[in-house]
Each structure stands twice: as C-alpha cells, then as structure tokens.
C-alpha cells in the first residue's frame, strides 16, 4: 500500500487509508487527507481485479476516454464536472493509473462529496436513478462505441452464453444435469428469443451504444441535497452494447421482490411499482435519442437479461462451480432456480410492461 500511495501526490497530510464499500470485485479504499487550511479531502483508491478484468490497461483506456468525453458534455450543459462524472487523479509521472510490482493496476479518483449510495430505495429514488442512467447514455450517444474495448469478452452475448450452457450439459455430471432438466428444457425452448437483439443488430435495425452493463441502484450516487441521481460510477464494464440490456438488468436486480439466490421461490415476483418508476425516469431522460425499436424492446430487455443470468448460473453449476463464489454445493443451482422463477414472473407480466412503456 505504501508503494501505491507513493505513486501519487496527495495534498498536505495523509490521515489514513481504510477499506470502503461492499464491492465483490475490486479492492476499494478511502484515502483521507488534511490540507493546510483544515478540513479534509477524500479520494477513492481501487486495485482492479485481474481475475475479472484480464486486460486492465484496456479498461483504463476506456475509462479515460469516457470520462473525458462526459466532462466535455457536462461543460456544454453548464453542469459541474467535479460531481457529475468520475475524475481520475494522475500519478506523479502523469499516468492515469499505477501498476505495482505484482502487475496489479491501481487508480485514484476524487471522492464525490454530499452523495449517498443505496442498495434499496423509494420509488422516487428509483425514478431518479433511471434519469441518471438515461442521462449517462444520452450524453454518450455521440461517442464511437466501436472504439471501446470489451473489458469482459462477450459479456452480454446471449448466443455465446447458450453455446457454453450446451457444452456444460454435454460434459456435466449426469446427476446435476438430471436435477436441472426442467430449467434446461425451459431455456432451450426459448433459444430463438435469445437472438432477437443480436439479429436486429446484424440487420442494422438496432444501434450499438455505449452502455454501462452493470446498472444496479448502488452504481448511482444520489445527491443528498436534491435527491437526484448525480453521478454514474463503476465504469469497468462500460463498453459497446444495447440500451435494452442496461434497462433490463436494472429491472432484473431491483424489481425482484426476492433475492437473487432466494431459497423461497414464493417470495419472487416483479414489483411493478419499481418497474413503472424506473421506466418513467428512463424514458424521460432518453426520449430525445431512443429509436422506436429500442423503446419497444425495453421490457424484452428485462426478460433477456434474466434469461441470460439463468443460463450463466446453470452453466456454472453444471461446469463445477468455477466462476461464481458459492456458500454451499448447491448454491448455483439455487441461484438458477430463483432466476428461473423470476423469468417466469416477468413473462407473465410482459404485456403489462409493454403497455406501460407504450403509454409513456
């Protein structure tokens, strides 16, 4: 840690460094400094996970390009660049990150003061979060998505995910394959559905955008004074994608009335109040640039991302639990069961979601 801190020039007195947040991927710390005039200045220091991100230099190249572009747009709109996007602190030798002797990449950003980060919220905060994610995409609509690196290859490629599941079915333990037969049959029966977005892209009907690809409530900083979503954080998976994926993943994670690995399937349903709140805020901030097909496919995005997550959990279970950390031997099966139930509930409410989007 001393070596990492020495790579940066901090203002005056360095008071301390402590673990920060509840992230499961990167190592995150809060660095607290005291300038000569008093008070305190905080920074967020992160060591990137090479297991999750095997090409961290490419990830940082994406982040530099995206945040630089966002600052230009924020200035054009008369906004506050210090609070409305992440701001990287350069190392003493002028680089955007520091690489230690073990090959681990570290980055330092200014702490966005006067904000809160939530894991659960009111409908009003969900709507505010939706406006923030929509505004993020709106400002980046002119950024050339094809120039960004894929920080996780084929991350939201549903066709590739299905290919991996089929390989796991063919090579997995027979007892596990038999246990998952209902889920496997359900997923394979919807094989054509998983190609709708990719086929629309290939046909030139669906645009490729800069998307966040991890749209959870706790990836938005909420301004304490106004209650508005002010800054999108955790840009590690920001890369080329579809807006329906960002919309869909938020609904998958936030509108689920149960847990992602809930053992009680009766607790799992779709909270339509959260769906309507998020949809309203999202449409409000994206109406100026979304194409008709993008808007039409937003509810499908919720089904698609839940379908894909079911496939991912099933694949890992059949493949020997190599990717996701598990708390017990059947944890990935439990996760796949929970996502399977959520997918069924989303299918039951698909028409209601379509009708609401059409009404906005």
C-alpha positions in Angstrom: 0.0 0.0 0.0 2.9 2.4 0.8 4.2 1.9 -2.7 0.9 2.6 -4.3 0.3 5.8 -2.2 3.8 6.9 -3.0 2.9 6.9 -6.7 0.5 9.9 -6.1 0.9 13.4 -4.8 -1.6 14.0 -2.0 -2.4 17.4 -0.5 -0.6 18.0 2.7 -1.2 15.4 5.5 -2.2 11.9 4.7 -4.5 11.0 7.6 -5.4 7.4 6.8 -6.5 4.6 4.4 -9.4 2.3 5.1 -11.4 -0.4 3.3 -14.5 1.1 1.7 -17.9 -0.1 0.3 -19.2 -3.6 -0.3 -17.9 -4.4 -3.8 -17.1 -8.0 -4.5 -14.7 -7.5 -7.4 -12.1 -4.7 -6.9 -10.2 -3.8 -3.8 -11.6 -0.4 -2.7 -10.2 2.0 -0.2 -11.0 5.5 1.0 -7.9 7.8 1.4 -8.4 10.8 3.7 -6.1 13.8 3.6 -6.0 17.1 5.5 -5.0 20.3 3.6 -3.1 23.1 5.4 -6.2 25.2 5.7 -8.0 22.5 7.6 -10.9 20.2 6.7 -10.4 17.0 4.8 -10.2 15.8 1.2 -11.2 12.3 0.3 -10.2 10.0 -2.6 -11.3 6.5 -3.7 -8.4 4.2 -4.4 -9.1 0.9 -6.2 -7.0 -2.1 -7.1 -8.5 -3.7 -10.2 -9.3 -7.5 -10.1 -7.2 -9.2 -12.8 -9.4 -12.3 -12.4 -12.5 -10.3 -13.5 -10.6 -7.9 -15.9 -7.6 -9.7 -17.5 -6.8 -6.6 -19.6 -6.9 -3.7 -17.0 -4.9 -1.3 -19.2 -7.6 -1.5 -21.8 -10.3 -1.0 -19.1 -8.5 2.2 -18.0 -8.2 3.4 -21.6 -12.0 3.1 -21.9 -12.4 5.0 -18.6 -10.2 7.8 -19.6 -12.0 8.2 -23.0 -15.5 8.0 -21.5 -14.9 10.4 -18.5 -13.1 12.9 -20.8 -16.0 12.9 -23.2 -18.5 13.2 -20.4 -16.7 16.2 -19.0 -17.0 18.0 -22.4 -20.8 17.3 -22.5 -21.2 18.4 -18.8 -19.5 21.7 -19.6 -21.7 22.2 -22.7 -24.7 21.7 -20.4 -23.4 24.1 -17.8 -23.0 21.2 -15.2 -20.5 20.5 -12.5 -17.7 18.3 -13.8 -16.4 17.6 -10.3 -19.6 15.9 -9.2 -21.4 14.7 -12.4 -18.7 12.2 -13.5 -15.7 10.4 -12.0 -12.5 12.3 -12.1 -9.2 10.4 -12.2 -6.1 11.6 -10.4 -2.9 11.2 -12.4 0.2 9.6 -10.9 3.3 11.7 -10.2 4.6 10.7 -13.7 1.3 11.8 -15.4 -0.3 8.4 -15.9 -4.0 7.5 -15.4 -3.1 4.5 -13.2 -0.3 2.9 -11.3 0.9 -0.7 -11.9 2.5 -2.3 -8.9 5.3 -4.9 -8.9 2.8 -7.8 -8.9 1.2 -6.4 -12.1 -1.9 -5.1 -10.4 -3.4 -1.9 -11.7 -4.5 0.9 -9.2 -6.5 4.0 -9.9 -7.4 7.0 -7.8 -10.5 9.2 -8.2 -11.8 12.2 -6.3 -14.5 11.4 -3.8 -17.9 12.8 -4.8 -18.9 14.5 -1.5 -22.5 15.2 -0.5 -23.8 12.0 -2.1 -25.3 8.7 -0.9 -25.2 5.2 -2.4 -28.2 2.9 -1.7 -29.0 -0.8 -2.1 -32.7 -0.3 -1.6 -34.8 2.8 -2.1 -38.2 4.5 -2.5 -40.0 4.7 -5.9 -38.8 8.3 -6.1 -35.2 7.3 -5.8 -35.6 4.6 -8.4 -37.0 7.2 -10.8 -34.1 9.5 -10.0 -31.6 6.6 -10.7 -33.3 5.9 -14.0 -32.9 9.5 -15.1 -29.2 9.4 -14.2 -28.6 6.2 -16.2 -30.6 7.6 -19.1 -28.7 10.9 -18.9 -25.4 8.9 -18.9 -26.5 7.2 -22.2 -27.8 10.4 -23.6 -24.5 12.2 -23.1 -22.6 9.3 -24.6 -24.8 8.8 -27.7 -22.2 10.5 -29.9 -19.2 8.5 -28.5 -18.0 5.9 -31.1 -19.0 2.7 -29.2 -17.0 0.5 -31.6 -13.7 2.1 -30.4 -14.2 0.8 -26.8 -12.5 -2.4 -25.7 -14.6 -5.3 -24.4 -13.4 -5.4 -20.8 -15.1 -8.8 -20.4 -15.3 -10.6 -23.8 -18.9 -11.5 -24.9 -20.3 -10.3 -21.6 -23.8 -9.9 -22.8 -23.6 -12.2 -25.9 -26.6 -14.4 -25.2 -25.9 -16.7 -28.1 -22.4 -17.4 -26.7 -23.8 -17.9 -23.2 -26.2 -20.5 -24.7 -23.4 -22.3 -26.5 -21.4 -22.6 -23.2 -24.5 -24.0 -21.5 -24.9 -26.7 -24.2 -21.3 -27.6 -23.7 -21.8 -27.9 -20.0 -24.9 -30.0 -20.5 -22.9 -32.4 -22.7 -19.9 -32.6 -20.3 -21.5 -32.1 -16.9 -22.2 -34.7 -14.2 -25.3 -36.7 -15.1 -26.8 -36.2 -11.6 -26.6 -32.4 -11.9 -27.9 -32.4 -15.5 -30.9 -34.5 -14.4 -31.6 -32.2 -11.5 -31.8 -29.2 -13.8 -33.9 -30.8 -16.5 -36.9 -28.5 -16.1 -34.7 -25.4 -16.3 -32.7 -26.7 -19.2 -35.8 -27.6 -21.2 -37.3 -24.2 -20.4 -34.1 -22.3 -21.6 -33.6 -24.4 -24.7 -37.3 -24.0 -25.7 -36.6 -20.2 -25.8 -33.4 -20.4 -27.8 -34.7 -18.2 -30.6 -35.7 -15.5 -28.1 -32.1 -15.0 -27.0 -31.1 -13.9 -30.6 -33.7 -11.2 -31.1 -31.4 -8.3 -30.1 -28.2 -9.7 -31.8 -30.2 -10.4 -35.0 -31.6 -6.9 -35.0 -28.1 -5.5 -34.7 -26.9 -7.7 -37.6 -29.7 -6.5 -39.7 -28.9 -2.8 -38.9 -32.2 -2.3 -37.0 -30.8 -1.9 -33.5 -28.0 0.6 -32.8 -24.8 -0.3 -30.9 -24.5 2.2 -28.0 -22.1 2.9 -25.2 -23.7 1.1 -22.3 -22.9 0.7 -18.6 -23.7 -3.1 -18.4 -23.9 -3.1 -14.6 -27.0 -1.0 -13.9 -27.6 -1.5 -10.2 -29.1 1.0 -7.8 -25.8 1.2 -5.9 -23.9 2.3 -9.0 -25.6 5.7 -8.9 -24.6 8.4 -6.5 -27.6 10.3 -5.2 -27.2 13.9 -4.4 -28.0 14.4 -0.7 -29.5 17.9 -1.1 -31.7 17.3 -4.2 -32.4 13.5 -4.1 -31.4 13.3 -7.8 -29.0 10.8 -9.3 -25.9 12.9 -9.9 -23.1 10.5 -11.0 -22.8 7.1 -12.5 -20.0 5.1 -11.0 -18.3 1.7 -11.5 -17.5 2.2 -15.2 -15.4 -1.0 -15.5 -17.9 -2.8 -17.8 -18.9 0.3 -19.8 -18.4 -0.9 -23.4 -20.4 -1.4 -26.6 -23.9 -2.8 -26.0 -27.7 -2.3 -26.2 -29.8 0.1 -24.2 -32.3 -2.7 -23.5 -29.5 -4.6 -21.6 -29.0 -1.7 -19.2 -32.7 -1.2 -18.7 -33.3 -4.9 -18.4 -30.5 -5.6 -15.9 -31.8 -2.8 -13.6 -35.3 -4.4 -13.6 -33.8 -7.9 -13.0 -31.8 -6.7 -10.0 -34.1 -4.1 -8.5 -37.7 -5.1 -9.3 -37.3 -8.6 -8.0 -39.2 -8.9 -4.7 -36.9 -11.8 -3.6 -33.2 -12.3 -3.5 -31.1 -13.3 -6.5 -30.5 -16.7 -4.7 -33.7 -16.8 -2.7 -34.4 -20.3 -1.5 -38.1 -19.5 -1.1 -39.4 -19.2 -4.6 -42.8 -17.9 -3.4 -41.1 -14.6 -2.4 -40.0 -13.9 -6.0 -42.2 -11.7 -8.2 -41.9 -8.5 -10.1 -42.5 -5.2 -8.2 -44.4 -3.3 -10.8 -44.2 -0.1 -8.8 -40.4 -0.2 -9.2 -40.8 -1.1 -12.8 -43.0 1.9 -13.5 -40.8 4.3 -11.5 -37.7 3.3 -13.3 -39.4 3.2 -16.8 -40.8 6.6 -16.3 -37.5 8.2 -15.3 -35.6 6.3 -18.0 -38.0 7.3 -20.8 -38.0 10.9 -19.6 -34.2 11.2 -20.0 -33.8 9.1 -23.1 -36.8 10.2 -25.2 -34.7 12.6 -27.3 -32.5 9.8 -28.7 -34.1 6.4 -28.3 -35.2 4.8 -31.6 -38.7 3.2 -31.8 -37.3 -0.3 -31.8 -35.1 0.4 -28.7 -38.1 1.7 -26.8 -40.2 -1.2 -27.9 -37.6 -3.8 -26.7 -37.1 -2.3 -23.2 -39.4 -4.9 -21.5 -37.9 -7.7 -23.5 -34.5 -6.5 -22.1 -35.7 -7.5 -18.6 -36.6 -11.0 -19.9 -33.4 -11.3 -21.9 -31.1 -10.3 -19.0 -32.9 -12.7 -16.6 -32.8 -15.4 -19.2 -29.0 -14.9 -19.6 -28.4 -14.9 -15.8 -30.4 -18.2 -15.5 -28.1 -19.6 -18.3 -25.0 -18.3 -16.5 -25.9 -19.9 -13.1 -26.9 -23.2 -14.8 -23.7 -23.3 -16.8 -21.5 -22.7 -13.7 -23.5 -25.3 -11.7 -23.1 -28.0 -14.5 -19.4 -27.0 -15.0 -18.3 -27.5 -11.4 -18.9 -24.0 -9.8 -15.7 -22.4 -11.2 -16.9 -18.8 -11.8 -19.2 -17.7 -9.0 -18.3 -17.9 -5.4 -20.6 -20.4 -3.6 -21.7 -20.7 0.0 -22.7 -24.4 -0.3 -22.5 -27.1 -3.0 -26.0 -26.4 -4.4 -25.7 -22.6 -4.4 -25.5 -22.1 -8.1 -28.5 -24.4 -8.6 -30.4 -22.4 -6.0 -29.5 -19.2 -7.9 -30.6 -20.6 -11.2 -33.9 -21.7 -9.7 -34.5 -18.2 -8.3 -33.7 -16.6 -11.7 -35.8 -19.2 -13.5 -38.8 -18.2 -11.3 -38.2 -14.5 -11.9 -38.1 -15.1 -15.6 -41.5 -16.9 -15.4 -43.0 -14.0 -13.5 -41.6 -11.5 -16.0 -43.1 -13.5 -18.8 -46.5 -13.3 -17.1 -46.2 -9.5 -16.8 -44.6 -8.8 -20.2 -47.8 -7.4 -21.8 -48.4 -5.2 -18.8 -44.8 -3.9 -19.1 -45.2 -3.3 -22.8 -48.5 -1.4 -22.3 -46.9 0.9 -19.7 -43.9 1.7 -21.9 -46.2 2.4 -24.8 -48.2 4.8 -22.6 -45.2 7.0 -21.7 
